[in-house]
Amino acid sequence: SFMYGVANKQEQYILDARRYAGSLAALNMVLPADIAGKYAVTTTSDMTTTPPSYLVTATPQGNQLLKDTRCGTLTLSSSGIKTKSGTASAVSDCW
């Protein structure tokens, strides 16, 4: 749900700034402690594409990295595309 929150903030940000933010800090967002212990969450923007885009990435760390090989790193793009890097057979298994 945090990744969806970042996506929502990105959409608000582009309306105000006419560009997507390149970091959580630019969105005035802080990773909650319960997530920070399991994932590193970042957002990047690409204003050179038409239309401009962003990508939200959640990379497992610590015990989560060892326990969650099915989903692995999760991404959510500005076009709504969700991905996973793990061994799960379908993205819907992780999202």
C-alpha positions as CSV (number, residue, x, y, z in Angstrom):
1,S,0.0,0.0,0.0
2,F,3.0,2.3,0.6
3,M,4.0,2.0,-3.0
4,Y,0.5,3.0,-4.1
5,G,0.8,6.0,-1.8
6,V,4.0,7.0,-3.5
7,A,2.3,6.7,-6.9
8,N,-0.6,8.9,-5.6
9,K,1.9,11.6,-4.4
10,Q,3.7,11.5,-7.7
11,E,0.5,12.2,-9.5
12,Q,-0.2,15.1,-7.2
13,Y,3.3,16.4,-7.6
14,I,3.3,16.5,-11.4
15,L,0.1,18.7,-11.2
16,D,1.9,21.2,-9.0
17,A,5.5,21.1,-10.3
18,R,4.9,19.9,-13.9
19,R,7.4,17.1,-13.4
20,Y,7.6,13.9,-11.3
21,A,9.7,13.8,-8.2
22,G,13.0,12.0,-8.1
23,S,12.9,10.9,-4.5
24,L,10.7,10.2,-1.5
25,A,12.1,13.3,0.2
26,A,10.9,15.5,-2.7
27,L,7.4,14.1,-2.1
28,N,7.7,14.8,1.6
29,M,7.4,11.1,2.3
30,V,9.2,9.0,4.9
31,L,9.4,5.2,4.8
32,P,7.4,3.9,7.8
33,A,9.5,1.9,10.3
34,D,7.7,-1.3,9.8
35,I,8.5,-1.2,6.0
36,A,12.0,0.2,6.4
37,G,13.1,-3.0,8.2
38,K,12.0,-5.1,5.3
39,Y,12.3,-3.0,2.1
40,A,14.3,-0.1,0.7
41,V,11.7,1.9,-1.3
42,T,12.8,4.4,-3.9
43,T,11.2,6.5,-6.6
44,T,12.8,7.8,-9.8
45,S,11.5,9.9,-12.5
46,D,12.3,10.2,-16.2
47,M,11.3,13.5,-17.7
48,T,13.0,12.8,-21.1
49,T,10.2,10.4,-22.2
50,T,6.9,11.3,-23.7
51,P,4.9,11.2,-21.6
52,P,7.1,11.7,-18.5
53,S,7.3,8.7,-16.2
54,Y,8.2,7.5,-12.8
55,L,9.1,4.1,-11.2
56,V,8.5,3.1,-7.6
57,T,10.8,0.2,-6.5
58,A,10.7,-1.8,-3.3
59,T,13.9,-3.9,-2.8
60,P,13.8,-6.5,0.0
61,Q,16.6,-6.3,2.6
62,G,17.7,-8.2,5.6
63,N,15.4,-11.1,6.6
64,Q,12.9,-10.2,3.9
65,L,15.5,-10.7,1.3
66,L,16.1,-14.3,2.6
67,K,12.4,-15.1,3.2
68,D,10.8,-13.7,0.1
69,T,12.4,-15.3,-3.0
70,R,9.0,-15.7,-4.6
71,C,8.4,-11.9,-5.1
72,G,11.8,-10.3,-4.7
73,T,12.0,-6.7,-5.9
74,L,8.7,-5.1,-6.7
75,T,8.1,-2.2,-9.0
76,L,5.2,0.0,-9.9
77,S,5.4,2.3,-12.9
78,S,3.5,5.5,-13.8
79,S,1.6,3.6,-16.3
80,G,0.4,1.1,-13.6
81,I,2.6,-1.8,-14.7
82,K,3.6,-4.0,-11.7
83,T,6.6,-6.3,-11.8
84,K,8.4,-8.7,-9.5
85,S,11.9,-10.2,-9.8
86,G,11.3,-13.4,-7.8
87,T,10.4,-16.9,-8.7
88,A,6.6,-16.6,-8.4
89,S,4.8,-17.7,-11.5
90,A,2.7,-14.6,-11.8
91,V,2.9,-11.0,-10.8
92,S,-0.5,-11.3,-9.2
93,D,1.0,-13.8,-6.7
94,C,3.0,-10.8,-5.2
95,W,0.6,-7.9,-5.8
